[in-house]
């Protein structure tokens, strides 16, 4: 009996082989490499959760302005 992990690995492998010679796939890989270079140079950021976590909230200094 095959595990789910083995089945997924086989499916991903077969799809990789199917699209390996695709021009669109090659363009996507080139664009991904260019984006990685931009991230390294500091011109771009990867998407993700950049919100302040509850555990890091104590590090932020709070300033209150009372405009009266």
Secondary structure, DSSP 4 states (H G I P E B T S, - for coil): ---HHHHHHHHHHHHHHHHTT-HHHHHHHHHHHHHHHHHHHTS----S--SPPGGGGGGS--------
